[in-house]
Amino acid sequence: MYYLKTSASFDSAHFLQGYEGKCANIHGHHWMIEVKIAGESLQDTGTKRGMLIDFGDLKKAVRELADSYDHALIYEEDSLKPATVAALKSENFHLIPIKFRPTAENFARCFYETLHNKAFPVSSVTVYETPDNCAVYEV
């Protein structure tokens, strides 16, 4: 089995509505996404001969994914009052509503599915909230 790994990072804020603890408050992280792809054989013809896939294609997709969340407030849909969302938008804040609770575990699955849907042979996605704490999603 061959494996390739790449990573990208982004800075953003989130909070966990209904959580009993510090993470109920808006706070930020320097998130890091680590993506591992797998395949049993290398390409045997063309310019990508001897490669599982082109690292450049994988790095670009992971970087674009990270960039799409960079310097934003990521929040679960309906977890903020409409007036709060309107006030933040009126100040031109970058807001990203998502359909799930913004935990590292859920992001790992979301990023896995996003890359899998782009036809990358994803083996696992690891999402670090801090340098010491991460969640992994693999199939």
N, CA, C and O of each residue as an XYZ file, in Angstrom:
556
protein
N       0.853     -1.179      0.000
C       0.000      0.000      0.000
C       0.895      1.236      0.000
O       1.893      1.294      0.717
N       0.526      2.214     -0.807
C       1.230      3.491     -0.833
C       0.381      4.535     -0.115
O      -0.848      4.512     -0.187
N       1.047      5.438      0.568
C       0.373      6.515      1.270
C       1.047      7.840      0.937
O       2.266      7.902      0.782
N       0.262      8.878      0.831
C       0.762     10.245      0.751
C       0.068     11.041      1.834
O      -1.105     10.810      2.128
N       0.792     11.981      2.431
C       0.193     12.857      3.437
C       0.576     14.297      3.135
O       1.687     14.584      2.691
N      -0.352     15.176      3.381
C      -0.077     16.605      3.300
C      -0.928     17.298      4.346
O      -1.852     16.708      4.907
N      -0.607     18.547      4.600
C      -1.361     19.289      5.617
C      -1.473     20.750      5.222
O      -0.721     21.254      4.387
N      -2.426     21.407      5.839
C      -2.622     22.843      5.685
C      -3.292     23.328      6.969
O      -3.922     22.550      7.686
N      -3.150     24.603      7.243
C      -3.729     25.134      8.480
C      -4.546     26.383      8.205
O      -4.431     27.019      7.157
N      -5.372     26.708      9.185
C      -6.165     27.932      9.118
C      -6.463     28.393     10.533
O      -6.420     27.609     11.481
N      -6.761     29.661     10.656
C      -7.130     30.250     11.943
C      -8.599     30.637     11.882
O      -9.034     31.304     10.943
N      -9.354     30.222     12.874
C     -10.762     30.602     12.928
C     -11.276     30.475     14.352
O     -10.613     29.938     15.240
N     -12.476     30.989     14.531
C     -13.132     30.937     15.831
C     -14.380     30.064     15.735
O     -14.955     29.885     14.661
N     -14.777     29.535     16.868
C     -16.012     28.769     16.964
C     -16.456     28.757     18.422
O     -15.778     29.300     19.294
N     -17.578     28.144     18.668
C     -18.058     27.906     20.026
C     -18.984     26.711     19.969
O     -19.464     26.341     18.898
N     -19.238     26.110     21.111
C     -20.101     24.944     21.180
C     -21.340     25.277     21.995
O     -21.315     25.276     23.225
N     -22.406     25.559     21.294
C     -23.660     25.898     21.966
C     -24.108     24.732     22.839
O     -24.092     23.577     22.415
N     -24.506     25.054     24.055
C     -25.013     24.044     24.969
C     -23.941     23.264     25.706
O     -24.260     22.405     26.529
N     -22.698     23.540     25.430
C     -21.601     22.870     26.114
C     -21.406     23.502     27.488
O     -21.512     24.720     27.629
N     -21.129     22.701     28.484
C     -20.897     23.227     29.827
C     -19.396     23.285     30.075
O     -18.790     22.311     30.522
N     -18.815     24.418     29.784
C     -17.379     24.602     29.943
C     -16.916     25.777     29.113
O     -17.722     26.477     28.501
N     -15.602     25.990     29.095
C     -15.029     27.157     28.423
C     -15.352     27.200     26.933
O     -15.441     28.285     26.358
N     -15.526     26.063     26.308
C     -15.753     26.046     24.862
C     -17.147     26.521     24.458
O     -17.455     26.604     23.269
N     -17.983     26.831     25.437
C     -19.276     27.440     25.135
C     -19.097     28.884     24.675
O     -19.979     29.443     24.023
N     -17.954     29.487     25.014
C     -17.662     30.863     24.606
C     -16.923     30.868     23.272
O     -16.214     29.918     22.939
N     -17.094     31.925     22.527
C     -16.362     32.074     21.278
C     -14.870     32.102     21.594
O     -14.412     32.849     22.458
N     -14.131     31.270     20.872
C     -12.688     31.197     21.044
C     -12.062     30.754     19.725
O     -12.755     30.240     18.848
N     -10.790     30.948     19.590
C     -10.133     30.641     18.333
C      -9.129     29.518     18.438
O      -8.674     29.153     19.523
N      -8.797     28.982     17.279
C      -7.801     27.922     17.170
C      -6.950     28.168     15.934
O      -7.379     28.811     14.976
N      -5.751     27.645     15.981
C      -4.927     27.497     14.784
C      -5.101     26.033     14.382
O      -4.342     25.161     14.805
N      -6.118     25.785     13.553
C      -6.472     24.438     13.150
C      -5.453     23.915     12.135
O      -4.932     24.678     11.322
N      -5.178     22.627     12.185
C      -4.345     22.006     11.173
C      -5.061     20.769     10.644
O      -5.529     19.926     11.409
N      -5.135     20.680      9.328
C      -5.748     19.528      8.662
C      -4.619     18.685      8.091
O      -3.778     19.186      7.344
N      -4.601     17.419      8.440
C      -3.630     16.491      7.861
C      -4.416     15.427      7.096
O      -5.281     14.754      7.657
N      -4.106     15.289      5.826
C      -4.833     14.361      4.966
C      -3.891     13.258      4.512
O      -2.768     13.512      4.078
N      -4.373     12.031      4.623
C      -3.613     10.860      4.189
C      -4.422     10.159      3.113
O      -5.592      9.837      3.321
N      -3.805      9.922      1.964
C      -4.466      9.173      0.898
C      -3.742      7.850      0.738
O      -2.593      7.703      1.155
N      -4.422      6.891      0.131
C      -3.853      5.553      0.008
C      -4.205      4.945     -1.340
O      -5.239      5.249     -1.936
N      -3.320      4.085     -1.797
C      -3.583      3.338     -3.022
C      -2.632      2.159     -3.125
O      -1.521      2.191     -2.597
N      -3.080      1.130     -3.806
C      -2.273     -0.087     -3.926
C      -1.316     -0.054     -5.103
O      -0.364     -0.833     -5.154
N      -1.560      0.840     -6.047
C      -0.675      0.863     -7.210
C      -0.395      2.293     -7.649
O      -1.167      3.217     -7.394
N       0.733      2.434     -8.313
C       1.145      3.730     -8.847
C       0.725      3.824    -10.306
O       0.519      2.807    -10.968
N       0.601      5.025    -10.791
C       0.292      5.215    -12.201
C       1.475      4.719    -13.025
O       2.630      4.953    -12.672
N       1.177      4.035    -14.123
C       2.276      3.438    -14.881
C       2.511      4.058    -16.252
O       3.368      3.595    -17.005
N       1.763      5.094    -16.578
C       1.971      5.781    -17.852
C       1.823      7.282    -17.677
O       1.316      7.755    -16.660
N       2.259      8.003    -18.653
C       2.063      9.447    -18.684
C       2.991     10.212    -17.763
O       3.937      9.657    -17.204
N       2.707     11.484    -17.616
C       3.577     12.368    -16.823
C       3.530     12.059    -15.328
O       4.425     12.461    -14.584
N       2.503     11.356    -14.890
C       2.384     11.017    -13.467
C       2.846      9.585    -13.178
O       2.539      9.018    -12.129
N       3.596      9.011    -14.138
C       4.111      7.651    -13.980
C       4.957      7.577    -12.709
O       5.797      8.442    -12.462
N       4.730      6.546    -11.915
C       5.464      6.367    -10.672
C       4.874      7.117     -9.491
O       5.459      7.133     -8.407
N       3.722      7.738     -9.693
C       3.065      8.497     -8.617
C       1.739      7.846     -8.254
O       1.069      7.258     -9.104
N       1.370      7.955     -6.990
C       0.023      7.569     -6.574
C      -0.954      8.581     -7.164
O      -1.873      8.217     -7.898
N      -0.746      9.847     -6.839
C      -1.388     10.984     -7.498
C      -0.359     12.113     -7.471
O       0.684     11.995     -6.827
N      -0.646     13.170     -8.148
C       0.255     14.319     -8.147
C       0.117     15.044     -6.809
O      -0.975     15.480     -6.443
N       1.240     15.171     -6.076
C       1.216     15.892     -4.805
C       0.619     17.282     -4.978
O      -0.109     17.763     -4.109
N       0.927     17.926     -6.099
C       0.425     19.277     -6.340
C      -1.086     19.339     -6.322
O      -1.656     20.290     -5.787
N      -1.749     18.344     -6.897
C      -3.217     18.311     -6.908
C      -3.770     18.154     -5.494
O      -4.731     18.823     -5.113
N      -3.150     17.259     -4.723
C      -3.598     17.039     -3.349
C      -3.353     18.275     -2.492
O      -4.241     18.712     -1.760
N      -2.157     18.837     -2.579
C      -1.835     20.029     -1.783
C      -2.775     21.179     -2.118
O      -3.226     21.891     -1.221
N      -3.071     21.365     -3.389
C      -3.973     22.447     -3.803
C      -5.367     22.261     -3.206
O      -5.956     23.214     -2.697
N      -5.890     21.050     -3.265
C      -7.239     20.789     -2.739
C      -7.293     21.004     -1.228
O      -8.257     21.580     -0.723
N      -6.279     20.551     -0.507
C      -6.268     20.707      0.950
C      -6.076     22.173      1.318
O      -6.712     22.667      2.249
N      -5.208     22.867      0.599
C      -4.989     24.298      0.857
C      -6.267     25.104      0.600
O      -6.610     25.984      1.389
N      -6.969     24.813     -0.491
C      -8.228     25.510     -0.788
C      -9.263     25.254      0.298
O     -10.004     26.159      0.680
N      -9.315     24.031      0.792
C     -10.240     23.689      1.870
C      -9.919     24.500      3.116
O     -10.812     25.091      3.721
N      -8.646     24.530      3.504
C      -8.234     25.299      4.683
C      -8.518     26.785      4.481
O      -9.044     27.446      5.376
N      -8.176     27.302      3.319
C      -8.385     28.734      3.050
C      -9.853     29.125      3.130
O     -10.174     30.257      3.490
N     -10.740     28.204      2.799
C     -12.170     28.537      2.813
C     -12.696     28.768      4.233
O     -13.750     29.379      4.405
N     -11.979     28.290      5.245
C     -12.384     28.475      6.641
C     -11.526     29.497      7.382
O     -11.763     29.764      8.560
N     -10.546     30.064      6.713
C      -9.575     30.921      7.386
C     -10.180     32.247      7.840
O     -10.949     32.877      7.114
N      -9.821     32.653      9.044
C     -10.218     33.934      9.647
C     -11.730     34.159      9.582
O     -12.208     35.187      9.104
N     -12.452     33.175     10.072
C     -13.912     33.228     10.088
C     -14.417     32.822     11.463
O     -13.699     32.229     12.267
N     -15.665     33.159     11.701
C     -16.398     32.619     12.843
C     -17.254     31.493     12.284
O     -18.178     31.730     11.505
N     -16.943     30.279     12.684
C     -17.670     29.100     12.225
C     -18.677     28.744     13.311
O     -18.315     28.569     14.474
N     -19.932     28.640     12.925
C     -20.947     28.363     13.940
C     -22.012     27.419     13.387
O     -22.291     27.400     12.188
N     -22.588     26.651     14.278
C     -23.659     25.736     13.910
C     -24.910     26.534     13.572
O     -25.291     27.442     14.311
N     -25.546     26.198     12.462
C     -26.768     26.891     12.059
C     -27.760     26.933     13.219
O     -27.923     25.957     13.951
N     -28.408     28.064     13.368
C     -29.434     28.294     14.385
C     -28.897     28.322     15.816
O     -29.678     28.243     16.764
N     -27.587     28.433     15.985
C     -27.036     28.527     17.336
C     -26.838     29.982     17.770
O     -26.558     30.248     18.938
N     -26.982     30.909     16.845
C     -26.932     32.338     17.162
C     -28.283     32.955     16.836
O     -28.970     32.519     15.912
N     -28.650     33.953     17.586
C     -29.894     34.662     17.309
C     -29.775     35.387     15.963
O     -28.700     35.876     15.617
N     -30.865     35.458     15.213
C     -30.818     36.169     13.933
C     -30.295     37.601     14.068
O     -29.595     38.087     13.180
N     -30.627     38.276     15.163
C     -30.150     39.642     15.365
C     -28.631     39.671     15.549
O     -27.970     40.612     15.112
N     -28.082     38.644     16.193
C     -26.625     38.565     16.375
C     -25.942     38.361     15.025
O     -24.951     39.023     14.718
N     -26.472     37.449     14.230
C     -25.912     37.201     12.899
C     -25.982     38.468     12.060
O     -25.018     38.825     11.383
N     -27.124     39.147     12.105
C     -27.289     40.387     11.334
C     -26.282     41.454     11.782
O     -25.700     42.152     10.952
N     -26.085     41.572     13.093
C     -25.134     42.572     13.601
C     -23.714     42.243     13.162
O     -22.970     43.139     12.764
N     -23.328     40.978     13.228
C     -21.989     40.581     12.809
C     -21.800     40.799     11.309
O     -20.743     41.254     10.873
N     -22.827     40.473     10.519
C     -22.745     40.697      9.073
C     -22.649     42.183      8.757
O     -21.945     42.576      7.827
N     -23.352     43.008      9.524
C     -23.303     44.457      9.272
C     -21.915     45.024      9.541
O     -21.574     46.093      9.035
N     -21.114     44.320     10.331
C     -19.733     44.719     10.614
C     -18.748     44.051      9.640
O     -17.532     44.174      9.782
N     -19.307     43.341      8.647
C     -18.518     42.658      7.615
C     -17.627     41.539      8.158
O     -16.555     41.278      7.613
N     -18.074     40.874      9.238
C     -17.350     39.717      9.730
C     -17.580     38.537      8.798
O     -18.657     38.385      8.221
N     -16.564     37.712      8.660
C     -16.652     36.508      7.831
C     -17.286     35.406      8.678
O     -16.659     34.886      9.600
N     -18.516     35.060      8.365
C     -19.278     34.064      9.112
C     -19.493     32.832      8.248
O     -19.794     32.941      7.060
N     -19.336     31.669      8.850
C     -19.581     30.418      8.133
C     -20.537     29.564      8.960
O     -20.129     28.919      9.925
N     -21.812     29.566      8.573
C     -22.750     28.665      9.250
C     -22.579     27.254      8.688
O     -22.442     27.074      7.478
N     -22.588     26.258      9.569
C     -22.471     24.863      9.153
C     -23.606     24.059      9.769
O     -24.233     24.502     10.732
N     -23.868     22.897      9.225
C     -25.013     22.081      9.649
C     -24.705     21.171     10.836
O     -25.579     20.430     11.287
N     -23.477     21.218     11.345
C     -23.093     20.340     12.442
C     -22.402     21.151     13.532
O     -21.987     22.289     13.317
N     -22.291     20.536     14.709
C     -21.575     21.178     15.808
C     -20.093     21.263     15.436
O     -19.505     20.251     15.056
N     -19.480     22.435     15.536
C     -18.110     22.621     15.036
C     -17.033     22.056     15.963
O     -16.257     22.796     16.569
N     -17.009     20.738     16.055
C     -15.985     20.042     16.836
C     -14.909     19.520     15.884
O     -15.146     19.399     14.682
N     -13.743     19.215     16.416
C     -12.673     18.641     15.605
C     -13.125     17.319     14.983
O     -12.781     17.021     13.839
N     -13.890     16.535     15.727
C     -14.381     15.260     15.218
C     -15.258     15.465     13.981
O     -15.087     14.792     12.964
N     -16.194     16.402     14.086
C     -17.087     16.649     12.953
C     -16.362     17.279     11.771
O     -16.687     16.985     10.620
N     -15.385     18.142     12.039
C     -14.601     18.711     10.946
C     -13.802     17.622     10.230
O     -13.698     17.637      9.004
N     -13.240     16.683     10.984
C     -12.468     15.610     10.357
C     -13.343     14.840      9.371
O     -12.910     14.545      8.257
N     -14.555     14.519      9.766
C     -15.462     13.801      8.857
C     -15.868     14.685      7.681
O     -15.890     14.222      6.540
N     -16.189     15.943      7.945
C     -16.579     16.872      6.886
C     -15.479     17.013      5.843
O     -15.747     16.948      4.644
N     -14.245     17.204      6.292
C     -13.127     17.372      5.365
C     -12.866     16.080      4.598
O     -12.554     16.114      3.408
N     -12.993     14.938      5.281
C     -12.857     13.648      4.615
C     -13.867     13.548      3.470
O     -13.502     13.233      2.337
N     -15.135     13.817      3.773
C     -16.185     13.692      2.764
C     -15.988     14.680      1.617
O     -16.230     14.344      0.458
N     -15.551     15.892      1.937
C     -15.312     16.896      0.895
C     -14.252     16.413     -0.081
O     -14.442     16.498     -1.294
N     -13.137     15.906      0.433
C     -12.056     15.445     -0.435
C     -12.409     14.141     -1.144
O     -12.048     13.944     -2.304
N     -13.106     13.262     -0.455
C     -13.557     12.014     -1.072
C     -14.483     12.320     -2.252
O     -14.390     11.674     -3.296
N     -15.370     13.298     -2.092
C     -16.292     13.684     -3.162
C     -15.576     14.334     -4.338
O     -16.144     14.450     -5.424
N     -14.335     14.757     -4.129
C     -13.516     15.296     -5.220
C     -12.631     14.204     -5.821
O     -11.683     14.492     -6.551
N     -12.947     12.961     -5.509
C     -12.297     11.774     -6.076
C     -10.878     11.525     -5.565
O     -10.106     10.830     -6.226
N     -10.523     12.069     -4.418
C      -9.238     11.730     -3.810
C      -9.402     10.436     -3.021
O     -10.401     10.266     -2.323
N      -8.433      9.517     -3.118
C      -8.519      8.250     -2.386
C      -8.134      8.439     -0.912
O      -7.092      7.959     -0.466
N      -8.984      9.137     -0.175
C      -8.674      9.520      1.196
C      -8.691      8.292      2.102
O      -9.624      7.489      2.079
N      -7.641      8.172      2.894
C      -7.545      7.110      3.886
C      -7.973      7.634      5.255
O      -8.713      6.972      5.983
N      -7.494      8.840      5.595
C      -7.872      9.442      6.874
C      -7.658     10.942      6.827
O      -6.872     11.458      6.032
N      -8.378     11.622      7.699
C      -8.198     13.058      7.900
C      -8.047     13.279      9.399
O      -8.857     12.808     10.198
N      -7.000     14.002      9.762
C      -6.744     14.370     11.153
C      -6.897     15.873     11.263
O      -6.351     16.622     10.453
N      -7.639     16.311     12.263
C      -7.829     17.741     12.502
C      -7.308     18.066     13.893
O      -7.796     17.550     14.898
N      -6.311     18.930     13.922
C      -5.732     19.391     15.182
C      -6.371     20.711     15.578
O      -6.394     21.658     14.791
N      -6.892     20.775     16.808
C      -7.349     22.040     17.397
C      -6.172     22.765     18.033
O      -6.088     23.993     18.006
N      -5.279     21.990     18.596
C      -4.055     22.495     19.212
C      -2.937     21.548     18.782
O      -3.218     20.478     18.243
N      -1.685     21.915     19.007
C      -0.606     20.994     18.633
C      -0.674     19.634     19.333
O      -0.096     18.662     18.845
N      -1.371     19.554     20.468
C      -1.424     18.319     21.240
C      -2.745     17.569     21.155
O      -2.840     16.448     21.653
N      -3.775     18.159     20.534
C      -5.105     17.558     20.550
C      -5.683     17.493     19.136
O      -5.782     18.497     18.430
N      -6.059     16.277     18.756
C      -6.589     16.118     17.409
C      -7.694     15.065     17.398
O      -7.857     14.280     18.332
N      -8.447     15.088     16.293
C      -9.457     14.076     16.031
C      -9.136     13.474     14.670
O      -8.670     14.173     13.771
N      -9.388     12.168     14.520
C      -9.105     11.467     13.281
C     -10.379     10.835     12.780
O     -11.138     10.246     13.550
N     -10.616     10.960     11.467
C     -11.711     10.241     10.823
C     -11.114      9.396      9.710
O     -10.400      9.903      8.845
N     -11.414      8.104      9.739
C     -10.971      7.208      8.670
C     -12.029      6.156      8.435
O     -12.840      5.848      9.309
N     -12.000      5.618      7.245
C     -12.964      4.580      6.897
C     -12.226      3.270      6.716
O     -12.846      2.249      6.417
